[in-house]
Structure formats: C-alpha cells, structure tokens
Amino acid sequence: MQASELTDDQVAEPVEMFRQIGDPTRLKIIAACLRVPMCVSYIAARYGLAQTLVSRHLRLLRAARGLRADRCGKQIFCVATDEHVKRVISDMAEHECEYPPSEFDEPTKEE
C-alpha cells in the first residue's frame, strides 16, 4: 500500500507519532535514543530535566511506538523502536541541515 492510499484509520497512528515528536523536548529525547539505549537518569542530566519529566515524555513516546523500554536492574533504558523510526528522525534532521534557513525565509521589507 502506498502512503497516498492511507485510510483514516491508518493515518491515526502516524499522526499521533508526529504529534508526540513535535514537542522539542521529546524530539531531543528520541534523537538521543536513536543509536544506543539511554537510561532515564542520563537523559535527565543531559538536558537538565527532572527524571519524572523525562519519564513522562518517555511514556508518551513509548505509547506512540517511537521508543521501547528495556529494564536492566533498577534502570530503564530506552531506544528507538526500529529502523523505521531511526530513518524518519535521521531523515528529518538531514533534511533540515541540507538547506540554509535563509533559503526558505520570507523576504522582509527593508525600512
């Protein structure tokens, strides 16, 4: 099936995923977990966030099927669910870096 043939039901999950990664903090978290599993305490320290806030973001990302959590003792490590998620995030970042922001900025009127 091609993306142009998606039904309303098939659109719901990707929409939720994009809604969840539309939050800047959650996007940073999921990007940090693309290659290697990251523990909650490391993510919290890296971004200067409370562990409870990180846990909440991770719960939302897991519910949207962007991350999976693996327990190792008392710590929970999160990593991108699969190669599809890794490609979507990596491709978005690569796309953003391809073009200088000024190339797409609206022209401003000089006063």
Backbone bond lengths (Angstrom), bond angles and torsions (degrees), N, CA, C in turn:
res aa  C-N    CA-C-N  psi(-1)  N-CA   C-N-CA  omega(-1)  CA-C   N-CA-C  phi
1 M - - - 1.455 - - 1.527 109.66 -
2 Q 1.291 116.64 138.53 1.458 121.68 179.37 1.524 109.81 -93.21
3 A 1.328 115.80 155.23 1.460 120.82 -178.99 1.526 111.75 -58.37
4 S 1.325 117.89 -30.90 1.461 120.63 -178.72 1.528 112.03 -71.77
5 E 1.338 117.55 -10.39 1.452 121.81 -178.46 1.528 112.90 -106.35
6 L 1.308 118.64 15.48 1.454 122.23 -177.48 1.525 111.59 -68.20
7 T 1.318 115.52 139.00 1.461 121.07 174.53 1.529 108.69 -85.42
8 D 1.310 116.34 170.50 1.461 120.08 178.34 1.525 111.47 -59.04
9 D 1.320 117.25 -40.39 1.463 120.80 179.13 1.527 111.66 -64.79
10 Q 1.316 117.23 -37.68 1.457 121.18 -178.86 1.526 112.08 -74.30
11 V 1.289 117.43 -19.21 1.464 122.15 179.68 1.527 111.23 -82.70
12 A 1.304 117.57 -24.77 1.465 121.90 -172.75 1.536 113.13 -57.98
13 E 1.329 117.90 -47.74 1.466 119.46 -176.88 1.529 112.91 -67.32
14 P 1.339 119.58 -46.66 1.470 117.58 176.62 1.530 112.67 -61.19
15 V 1.327 116.82 -35.97 1.462 119.74 178.24 1.525 110.00 -61.23
16 E 1.326 116.70 -44.16 1.465 120.34 179.10 1.526 110.55 -64.21
17 M 1.309 117.37 -40.74 1.462 120.93 178.42 1.526 110.67 -61.40
18 F 1.322 117.13 -47.44 1.466 119.91 179.83 1.527 111.06 -66.49
19 R 1.317 117.08 -33.38 1.467 120.10 177.27 1.534 109.62 -64.13
20 Q 1.317 116.19 -42.06 1.464 119.70 -179.09 1.526 112.17 -68.36
21 I 1.319 117.61 -41.47 1.469 118.49 -179.74 1.520 112.01 -81.94
22 G 1.343 117.00 -2.09 1.461 121.11 175.31 1.517 112.19 -73.04
23 D 1.310 117.47 -14.69 1.455 121.95 176.49 1.528 108.12 -81.39
24 P 1.335 118.68 128.00 1.468 120.76 -175.95 1.531 114.15 -56.32
25 T 1.318 117.21 -40.89 1.464 119.76 -179.34 1.519 110.75 -67.04
26 R 1.323 117.09 -43.75 1.463 119.57 179.86 1.524 111.38 -66.50
27 L 1.326 117.19 -35.13 1.467 119.58 177.14 1.525 110.53 -64.43
28 K 1.338 116.98 -42.15 1.467 120.47 176.85 1.523 110.58 -61.46
29 I 1.330 116.17 -42.54 1.468 120.45 -178.34 1.516 110.64 -63.99
30 I 1.324 116.90 -48.45 1.465 118.99 -177.79 1.533 110.39 -66.50
31 A 1.316 117.69 -35.69 1.469 120.73 177.44 1.526 110.36 -64.59
32 A 1.324 117.32 -37.83 1.464 121.08 179.04 1.523 111.42 -66.35
33 C 1.320 116.82 -26.07 1.473 121.67 -176.27 1.524 113.12 -98.08
34 L 1.312 118.11 13.09 1.468 119.85 -176.52 1.521 113.06 -68.28
35 R 1.311 117.41 -44.37 1.459 120.10 -170.24 1.530 114.14 -99.24
36 V 1.310 115.91 -39.59 1.469 120.09 -178.42 1.526 109.81 -133.43
37 P 1.315 117.18 150.03 1.474 119.61 176.67 1.524 110.49 -63.22
38 M 1.316 115.10 138.16 1.468 121.59 179.42 1.520 108.91 -120.24
39 C 1.336 115.99 138.51 1.463 118.85 177.71 1.525 109.54 -86.80
40 V 1.315 114.45 156.86 1.459 121.74 -176.18 1.526 110.84 -57.08
41 S 1.339 117.38 -43.95 1.468 119.64 -176.99 1.527 111.82 -65.24
42 Y 1.332 117.67 -35.62 1.462 120.40 178.01 1.528 110.68 -67.67
43 I 1.325 117.18 -44.23 1.470 121.10 179.00 1.526 109.79 -61.37
44 A 1.331 116.25 -43.54 1.473 120.79 179.92 1.528 110.72 -60.63
45 A 1.329 116.69 -45.85 1.469 120.47 -179.82 1.525 110.98 -66.83
46 R 1.318 117.03 -41.39 1.467 121.40 -177.57 1.523 112.19 -60.50
47 Y 1.328 116.44 -39.05 1.465 120.14 -176.06 1.528 113.53 -107.50
48 G 1.320 117.37 5.98 1.460 121.03 177.35 1.519 112.94 65.27
49 L 1.321 116.67 40.27 1.460 122.14 -178.11 1.522 110.58 -115.42
50 A 1.314 115.93 156.39 1.461 120.43 174.01 1.525 109.10 -70.67
51 Q 1.320 116.41 144.65 1.464 119.98 -179.53 1.530 111.67 -60.32
52 T 1.326 116.77 -33.92 1.471 118.97 178.99 1.526 111.04 -65.44
53 L 1.321 116.89 -37.18 1.463 120.68 178.10 1.532 110.31 -68.26
54 V 1.321 116.53 -42.47 1.460 120.59 177.46 1.528 109.50 -61.24
55 S 1.311 117.18 -44.06 1.463 121.14 179.12 1.522 111.32 -59.62
56 R 1.322 116.33 -39.22 1.469 120.29 178.75 1.530 110.62 -65.12
57 H 1.328 116.50 -45.48 1.463 120.36 177.82 1.529 110.89 -61.83
58 L 1.324 116.58 -42.17 1.458 120.34 179.65 1.523 111.58 -63.96
59 R 1.328 116.59 -38.28 1.464 120.38 177.79 1.520 110.33 -60.58
60 L 1.328 116.89 -43.39 1.471 121.13 179.19 1.528 111.37 -65.75
61 L 1.321 116.67 -40.58 1.470 120.56 179.25 1.525 111.58 -68.53
62 R 1.335 116.73 -35.35 1.473 119.33 176.10 1.524 110.56 -68.64
63 A 1.327 116.88 -40.29 1.472 120.94 179.24 1.528 110.59 -62.98
64 A 1.325 117.07 -32.68 1.472 121.50 179.26 1.532 110.91 -85.31
65 R 1.317 117.07 3.75 1.469 124.39 178.11 1.529 113.25 65.46
66 G 1.338 116.16 30.10 1.457 120.28 177.03 1.516 112.30 -92.46
67 L 1.332 115.40 -30.51 1.462 121.63 179.24 1.516 109.81 -128.57
68 R 1.320 114.66 156.50 1.458 119.49 169.28 1.520 106.82 -124.15
69 A 1.317 115.79 152.57 1.460 121.45 -177.83 1.520 109.59 -114.16
70 D 1.319 115.17 135.13 1.462 121.89 176.38 1.521 107.85 -123.37
71 R 1.319 116.19 129.31 1.462 120.66 -179.88 1.531 109.47 -90.47
72 C 1.323 114.73 136.14 1.460 121.52 175.05 1.527 105.65 -133.50
73 G 1.319 116.53 97.75 1.460 120.52 -174.32 1.519 109.21 69.07
74 K 1.322 115.44 -125.87 1.468 119.95 179.38 1.520 112.97 -89.92
75 Q 1.325 116.92 -10.20 1.459 120.10 -177.18 1.518 111.34 -96.20
76 I 1.324 113.80 148.87 1.462 121.07 175.32 1.520 107.63 -112.17
77 F 1.313 116.09 128.10 1.455 122.28 178.82 1.523 108.54 -110.12
78 C 1.309 115.80 134.51 1.461 121.21 -179.14 1.521 110.12 -114.47
79 V 1.318 114.72 143.25 1.459 121.62 179.65 1.531 107.27 -146.68
80 A 1.325 115.85 154.80 1.467 120.63 177.99 1.527 109.34 -55.49
81 T 1.311 115.83 141.38 1.462 122.16 -174.61 1.518 112.81 -57.47
82 D 1.337 117.20 -48.42 1.462 119.89 -176.97 1.524 110.10 -160.71
83 E 1.322 115.28 -175.72 1.468 120.86 -178.20 1.524 112.51 -63.74
84 H 1.322 117.86 -30.30 1.475 119.93 179.12 1.525 110.75 -61.25
85 V 1.325 115.84 -47.45 1.465 120.62 -179.80 1.522 109.48 -63.43
86 K 1.320 116.77 -43.65 1.467 120.22 179.20 1.524 111.02 -59.10
87 R 1.327 116.65 -43.16 1.469 119.95 -179.08 1.525 111.60 -66.86
88 V 1.323 117.54 -41.92 1.471 120.23 -179.23 1.526 110.00 -59.76
89 I 1.328 116.90 -49.58 1.468 120.64 -178.00 1.531 110.46 -66.88
90 S 1.319 116.52 -45.75 1.469 120.17 -179.81 1.524 111.60 -63.20
91 D 1.332 116.66 -42.45 1.467 120.26 179.48 1.527 111.48 -64.86
92 M 1.337 117.24 -38.39 1.473 119.90 177.89 1.521 109.98 -63.45
93 A 1.325 116.83 -44.86 1.466 120.68 -179.83 1.525 110.66 -64.49
94 E 1.315 116.31 -43.43 1.465 120.40 178.85 1.525 111.19 -63.06
95 H 1.312 116.32 -42.22 1.466 121.10 179.07 1.530 110.42 -60.63
96 E 1.312 116.67 -42.91 1.461 121.14 -179.51 1.524 111.12 -63.43
97 C 1.322 117.03 -34.42 1.462 121.17 -178.32 1.527 113.01 -81.33
98 E 1.328 117.70 -14.03 1.468 120.79 -178.16 1.526 113.39 -68.03
99 Y 1.304 115.82 -36.87 1.458 119.93 -172.81 1.518 110.28 -119.50
100 P 1.314 116.68 132.82 1.468 118.53 174.82 1.527 109.03 -63.54
101 P 1.333 118.10 142.05 1.459 120.36 -178.96 1.523 113.44 -53.70
102 S 1.320 118.51 -34.44 1.465 121.19 -176.74 1.524 112.14 -64.53
103 E 1.322 116.99 -22.95 1.462 120.17 -178.71 1.534 111.67 -65.95
104 F 1.332 116.21 -27.19 1.459 120.04 -178.48 1.513 113.47 -110.98
105 D 1.320 116.92 -2.26 1.462 120.22 178.98 1.511 110.07 -67.94
106 E 1.311 115.06 147.91 1.451 120.48 175.27 1.535 108.89 -72.07
107 P 1.310 117.30 142.38 1.458 118.28 177.71 1.534 109.78 -65.26
108 T 1.312 115.31 141.72 1.459 119.86 178.94 1.522 108.96 -103.88
109 K 1.314 114.65 150.36 1.464 119.64 176.80 1.515 109.15 -81.98
110 E 1.293 115.23 130.96 1.458 118.68 176.57 1.509 108.56 -85.11
111 E 1.297 113.72 136.49 1.464 118.19 -177.39 1.495 111.62 -92.93
